[in-house]
Structure formats: structure tokens, C-alpha cells
Amino acid sequence: MSAAVETLAHAAGGRRLSVERLRGLLLWLMGFAGAFVFIEPSPYELIGLATIFLFAVTGLSLRPSLAPLVILLLLLTTGYVLSLVQVIDQTPAVIWVAVSAFLALSAIFFAATLTTNTETRLAILLRGYIAAAVVTSVLAIAGYFQLMGKWSELFVIYDRARGTFKDPNVLGAFLVLPALLVFQRVLGGRLRTVIGSGRILLVMLAAMMLSFSRAALAQFALTAMLVMTLTFITSRSPSERLRLVLIAVFGTLTIALLVAALLSVGKVADLFSARASVELDYDAGHFGRFGRYLIAAQIALDQPFGVGPLQFTHPEAPHNVYLNSFVSGGWLGGFAYFTLTAVTLVMATRFVFVGSPWRATYHAVYAAYLGVVAESFIIDSDHWRHYFLILGVLWGLIAATHRALAAQRDAAVSPQRVIQKLGEAGAAQGHALLPKT
């Protein structure tokens, strides 16, 4: 009898392991597919729907600590839907709202799935993301230098590398988080890891530079400094802190050599010089980037339900996601987006210095989120797949850290309190067994 029970238990455990492997594969594919966004809907949406469906039917739960994320994303999506009513006959607007709803769902999914088996699932997801970053970086560099013949044109636009994205700016922004994760390997790895990760980092930085995205380059520089600072502060070893300082000096020199090598190419130097200006031609004027901010702000004040998705054409989108959330989603969508950003920043900052098995990754994701929040003041990031991935992962780690702290507190309960709790439970059980009068 016992042998049969053991056999059944072993079979059940094997099935659970098999399902978890399938989950891991789809999670990796979802992280990888985020780099391939030529069209909407993109392959990311198809893989994402399949992944979310599998997790849902095999077991996925929402922790109470994720309630703010869920509620605010629902309010944001509701704002978009209400605003869409005005232009429901326009197919691009309908598709835009549908993709927005899926991206909101993807953030909730990432947060929910990382509250269970956190370390393993986090590692799998981010490995897929890093692999995608390497692939799109290689294609961007090869395309820029015309190493693939006529196919090179697919990965370049306006003399700027775009990789597997429609916009060079999105390529640059997409590479920030994986570059930070690889940078952390350089900071904390052995010599072989430092050399291998350093090469990968240089490839990503080269692609980032060839995208000529000023915001992405500034974002990486500042977030890398933040990650190094957090690592330095949380390190307890003086020798490790000295090592961080030496790596910072050596890394700065290496990046300077990379920049010098790229600038030695004539067309790279010319475009880099042209984009080095703080304000370009399309930034200035009444209908320039900053002029459109005033127009969008006036529309946000005058139109409680917004004007509908994709309806702001003066002559382009606002290039400010906070204003665009009001224009496209009305007051409900705009205030929901602002509140979501503020609540996320407050909640995430609370756990920056909390010790956990994933603290190093938490620092990178936290820094990347700060970078996107800042860059969103000058660009529309509301359909960046990697933004919602970062948002969901950050909330998942917040919930997992909160749960780990609660478990530590429970483990620290005194024996007397444990006995008291057991006594209370026993008394309640005994009372339940008494015959009712």
C-alpha cells in the first residue's frame, strides 16, 4: 500500500515538474519576444496570451499586496475605453486600446507569477530578456554597418540603428535594463564572468550608441551609477567596495575607448554631433516637442474624457506619457497613470535596502523603473512592452519581499506566543465540537 502511495506521489511530483518546465519555457519566450515589435499586435502579444492562459489554468493567484497595481491599471484601461467611445469607428484606435489592455494585463501577470518560486522564475524571465537584447543589439550593429547586404536596411532608419524595433529610441530604452543586469555581473563576478559579461555589455552599449537616443544614453549612465551606489552601500566587505571602485574606473576607461572607436567612423561622428544639442529643430516652435506640451495640457484641462487614442496630431503625439494619458484616457486615465507611478515609486523605495535573495536584481529593476519614469516626460512610453515588464517585475518583487519579511517575523515569534496560539486554536476547535443547544 505504501509503495503505491509513493508511486502516485512520485507521478504527481513529476507532473508538477513538467508543468513548471513548460511554464518556464513560455516565460523565457515572453521575455525574449519583447524585442520584436515591428507591428501591432506583435509576436509578443501572441506568446504572452498563450503564457498567461497556461499559468491561469495551471494555477496563478493574486496576492493582496498587488491590489494597488491591479486597481490602478484597471482604472487606466477604463479611462482609455471611455475615451475610445468617441472614435470607436477608427480601427487603429480600437487596436491601440486592445494592446493597452493586454499590456496592463501582462504587468499584472508578471507581478502575480513572481510571487511564487520567485528566484527561479525571475531568472528565467530575465534570461529571455537579456537574450533578446543581445540578438537585437547584434542585428542593430550589423545593420548599421551594412554587414548583411540589402537586409541591413531592415534594422536602420534615418541613419540610426533600430534593431528589431520600429523606433531607434525604443531600441535604446529597451537595452537599459539588460545592460544593468549584465553590468551587475561585472560588478560581482569572478574574472571569467567579468570578461564574458563585459563583452556582452559593450555590444549592448554599442547598439545603444548607434541608436543615437540621447535619453537612453543618459538613462543608462545615471541608472548604472545608481546601481553601483546601491551595491556599494549594501556591501559589507571593504575589499568588495574597493573592487567596485576599481571596476568603476576601469569600466569608465573602457567605455571611453568604445566611444572613441565609434566616433572615429565619420557618419557616426557627424550624427552624434548633430544630436548632441540639448534642443533640436523638432523640439522648438509652437508645434515642436515642447510646444505640444502646452497644447496637450490645454486639451487635458478642457476635455474630461480626453479626445480619444491616437487623436492628438499637432502634428505628432505629445511625446510626454503623463500628458498623453490625459489626452488619450481623460481625467480618469491621466490621474490613474500619475497615481500608479507615484505609488510604485513609494512602495519600491521602501524595500531598496531590505536583504533578500533577489536584492541585486531588485536594484537593477528599481533603477530601470526610475529611468523610464524620468524618460517618459519626453517620450510616449505607454506602449513599451519592456515598461510593463519592468513595472510587473518590480511589483512582483515588492510582493515577494513583503511576503519574505512576514515569514521572518512569523519565524521570530516567541515559543510562548506559539503555545498561546496553539492553545487558542485548540480551544476554538473543542468549542466547535460541543453539541449545540
N, C-alpha and C positions, 0 to 999 in steps of 0.2 A: 504493500500500500504506500509506504513512504517513498519507495523508488518511483512509483507512478506520479506521486505528487512532485517529486524532484524533477522528473522529466517534463511535466506540464509547466512547472515554474521556469525551467531552462528554456522551453519553447517560447513562453511568453516574454522572457527576457530577450531572446533572440529577435522576436518580432519588434519589440520596442527599440532595440539597437538598429534594426534595419530601417524602421521608420525615421529614427533620428538621423541616420546617414542620409536618407533621401531629403529630409529637411535641410541638412547641412549643405547638400549639393545645390538645392534650389536657392538657399540663402546666398551661397557663393555666386551663383549665376546672377542673382538680383543685384549684388554689389558690382559685378562685372558689367552688366548690361547698362548701367547708368552712364557709361561713356559714349553710347551710340545713340545720338539724338539728332538724326538728320531730318526726321519728320515727326509729326504729332497725329495720332498716337505713335509712340516709338516702340521698339522691341522691349524696352524696359517695362512698359505698361503690360504687355502680354505675359512676360515672365513674372512680373510682380503679381498679377491676378492669379496665376497658377500657384505661386508660392503661398500667397495669403490664403487661398482656398484650401491647400493641403494642410497648412497649420491649423486652420479653423476646424476642419473635420477630424483632425487627429489630436486636438487639444490645444487651445490657446485661451488664456484668461487675462482679464484686465485688473490690475491692482488698483486699490482706491487712491494710491498716490499719483496715478496717472489721470485722475479726474480733471484737473485744470487743463491739461493738454487736450483731452477729448472734447470737453465743453467748448473751449475757445476755437478749436478747429471746426467744430460743428457750427458755431456762430459765424465764423468767417465764410464757410461754404454756403450757409443760408443767405448771407448778405449777397454773395455772388448770384445765387439762384433768383433772389428777389429782383436784383438789378437786371438779370437776363430777360425778365418778362417783357421789358421794353423793346428788346431786339431779338425775340425768340425766333423770328423768321430767318435770322442770319446763321448759317451753318457754322462758320468759323467761331462765332461767339459761343454757340452751343458746345462745340468741341472743346473750346478753351475752359469752359466751366466744368465739363466732364473730366478733363485732365486734372483740373484743380482739385476736384473732389477725390480723384484717385490718389493724388499726391498727399492730400491730407490723410487719407486712409493709410497710405504707406508709412507716414510718420508714426501714426498710432500703432501700426503693425510692428515696426522696428522697436518701439518702446515696449510693447507687450511681450514680444518674443525674447527680449534680452533680460527680462526679469526672472527667467528660468534658464538654468545651465549657462549663466552669463558669460563666463570666461571663454568657453568653447565656442558658443555661437558668435560672440563678439569677434573672436579671432578669425573665424571662417568668413564672416561678412566683410571684414576689413581686408582680408587677403584678396578677396574678389575685387574690392575697390582698388587696391594697390596694383593688382594685375592689370586692371583696366587702364589705370593711369600710365603704366609702363607701355602698354600697347599704343594708346593714343599719343603718347609722347614720341615714341619711335616713328609713328606714321607722320606726325606733325613735322618732325625734323627732316625725315626723308622727303616729305612733300615739299618743304620749303626750299631745300637744296636740289630739287628736281632729280632725285635719285631713283624715281620709279617711272620715268618717261611720262607718257600722257596721263597716267593715273595720278601723278603728283598734284594735278590741278584740283582733285577732289578734296585735298587736305589743306588748301591755301585759299584765302580770299583777301582781296585788297592788299596783296603783298604781305599778308600776315598769316602765320600758321594757325589753323583752326582745328587740326586733327580730325576727330570723328564728330565734331560739333558743328552747328550752323554758324556760331559766332566765336571769334577768337577770344573775346572777353570771358566767355563761359569756359573755354578750354583752360585759360589761366586760373580762373577761380576754382574749377574742378580739381586742379592739381595741388591746391594748397594743403588740404588735409592729408592725402597720401604722402606728400613731401614732408609734412611734420612728423608723420608716423615713422618714415624712414630716417628722418633726422634724429628721432629718439633712439633708434637702433645704433646710430653713430655715436650718440652720447653715452650709451650704456653697454655697448657690446665689446667683445674681445677684438683683437687685431683683425682676424679674418672677417668678422662681421662688420667692423668699421670700414674695411676696404671694399667689401661687396656692397654694403648699403650706401657707401659714399659714391660709388659708381652710379647706382640707380638714382640717387638724389641729384647728381649732376645732369643726368639725362632729363629728369623732370624739370629741373631749373632751366636747362637749355630750351626746352619746349615752351616753358612759361615765358622766357625772354623773347622767343621768336613769335609769341602771340602778341607782343607789344602792348600788353594790358598793363597800364600804369597802376591801376587799382590792385590787380592780382600781385604784382611785384611788391608793392608797398604792404599789402596784406601779409604776404609770406614773411617779409623782413620783420615786421612788427610781431606777428604771432610766433615766429621762431624765437625771437628774443624773449617773449613771454614764457614759452615752453621751457627755455633754458633757465630762466629766472625761477620758475616754479620748481624745476628739477633741482636747482642749486639750493633753494630754501628747504625743500623736503628731504634733501640728502643729509644723512647723519655722519657721513665719513669725510674727514678733512682731505684724505687722499682723493676721494671721488670728486670733491669740489675743485681741487687743483686740476684734476683731469678734465673737468668741464671747461675750466678757463683755458687750458692749453688747446683743447679741441676747438673752442670758440675762435682763438687766434688763428690756428691752422686753417679752420674752415673758412674764415673771412678771407685769408690769402688765396685759398683755392678758388673761391667764388670770384674773387677779383681777377684771377687768371682766366677763368671761364668767360667773364665779361669782356676782358681784353681780347681774347681769341675771337669771340663773336663780332666784336666791333672792328676787327681787322678786315672783315668782309664789307666791301663798300656799300652794298644796298642795305645791309643791316645797320651800319653806322648812320646812313642818311635817314632811314625811317626812325631809328632810335632818337636821333637828334630832333627830328620834326615832332615826335610825340613827347619829348621831354618837357615841352611847355606846360605850365600849370593850366592854362586855358587855351584850347584850340578854337578854330574858327566856328565849329558847330556847337561850341559851348556858349558863345556870346550872342548877343542880339535878342530881340523880342521873342523870336521863335527858337532860340538856341536852348541848350540843355537847361540853363539856369532861368531863362525867361519862361520856359514851360512850367517851371515850378510854381510861378505866380499864377499862371493860368489854371493849373491843376488845383491849386489851393482855393481859388475863387469858385471853381466848379464844385469842390468838396463842400464849401460853405452853402452854396445855393441849391444843391441837389441832394436831399436826404437819402434818396435811393440810388445815387450815382447816375451815370449816363449809360451804363452797360459795359460789359467786357469788350475790349478792342475798339472802343468808340472814340477814344481820345486820339486825335490826329492833328496835332498843331506844330509841325507836320508829322511828328513821331510820338511815341509813348512818353510819359513824363520822365522816365529814367530815374525814378525815385519810388521804391516799392511802397513806402509808407503813404505817399500821396496817391499812388495808383490803387492802393487797397480801398481808399475812399471813393475814387473816381469809378472803379470797376465794381465795388461792392457796397457803395453807400456808407452811411454812418455806421451801420451795424458791422459791415465787413472791416471798415477802417479802424474802428475802436477795438474790434476783436483782434486785429493784427497787432496793433500797438500794445494791447494788454498781454497778448501771448508773448511778445518779445520781452516786455518788462518782467513778467512773472518767470519766464525761463531764465533770464539773467539773474534774478534774485535767488531762485531755487538752486541754480547751478553753482553760483558763487558760494553758497553755504557749505558745499561738500568738496571744495577745491583742495583743502588740506587734510581731509579725512583719509586715514590709511585704509587701503583696500587692495585686493589683488590686481585690480584694473586701474589703479590711480594714475600710472603713467599714460595710459590710453585716454583716461578721463581728461588729463591736462591737455592733450593734443586736440581732442574733440571740443573741449571748452574754448580753447584758443581759436580754433577754426570757426566756432559759432560766433565769437566776438568779432572775428574778421568779416564774416558775412553780414552781420548786423551793421557794422560800420560801412561796408561797401554798398549796402542796399540803399544808402542815402543818395547814391549817384548812379544807380542802375536798377533795372527791374529784375529782381531775383525770384519773383513769385512762381516761376515755372522751372526753377533749377532743381533737377532731381536730387542732386547732392545736398542741396539745402535741407530738403525734407529728410534725407537720410541722416544728416548731422543732427537735426532737431530731434528726430526719433531716437537716435542712439544716445544723445545726451539725456533725454528724459528716461530712457531705459536704464542708464547707469545711475541716474538720480534715484530711481525707484529701487534698484538693486542695492545701492549703497545704504539707502534708508532702511531697507529690509535687513541688511547685514548688521547695521548698528542696533536695530531692535533685537536681533538674535543675540548679540553680545550682551545687551542689557539683561535679557532673559537668563543668559548663562551666568550672569553675575549676581542673580538673586540669592539671598542667603538661604541656608538649609532650613532655618526656622520658618521662613516665608513659604518655602516649598511644602513643608509639612502642613502649614496652615492652609495652603491652597488645596492640598490633597484632602485634608480634613473637611474643608468646606464642600468639596466635590462629593466626598463620601456621604456627608450628611444630607446633601441635596438628593443623592441617589436613593438613600434609605427612606427619605421622606416620600419620594415618588412611589416606592413600593408599598407604602402603607395603604390599607383598604380605605376607600373613600366612604364617608358617612352621608 
